[in-house]
Amino acid sequence: MAEINGPHDGGSEPDYRFTLANERTFLAWLRTALGLLAGGVAVHQLVPDPNTLSTILAGLCVVLAAVLAASAYPRWRRVQAAMRAGRPLPKSRMLFLLTAGILVITLTAAALVVFS
């Protein structure tokens, strides 16, 4: 079997439903990144009397958004290539990182509410 390097190289064409589901997942990761970015900008611009906690909260949102956006396309590409080659889908560390990041953001927001 030929080496598959790109998301559309070699292998066999996967069922279009799986390709579209992979694309929807990619777009969901991007929407989540945009939501985090908007949240970070909103905290930075709208919190009256900004303090260290609000700055940290805004920064966490923006950093997590950047990491998520940067990892969305490589993940889509790996999944697409695996489907074409008939291989198992690759595991993603981003699920844990996103969950942990949102937990940290939530705890920071709670601290901002309590201590402000």
Protein Blocks (a to p, Z undefined) as FASTA:
>chain_A
ZZdfbfkgghidddfklmmmmmmmmmmmmmmmmmmmmmmmmmmmmmghiafklmmmmmmm
mmmmmmmmmmmmmmmmmmmmmmmnopacdddfklmmmmmmmmmmmmmmmmmmmmZZ
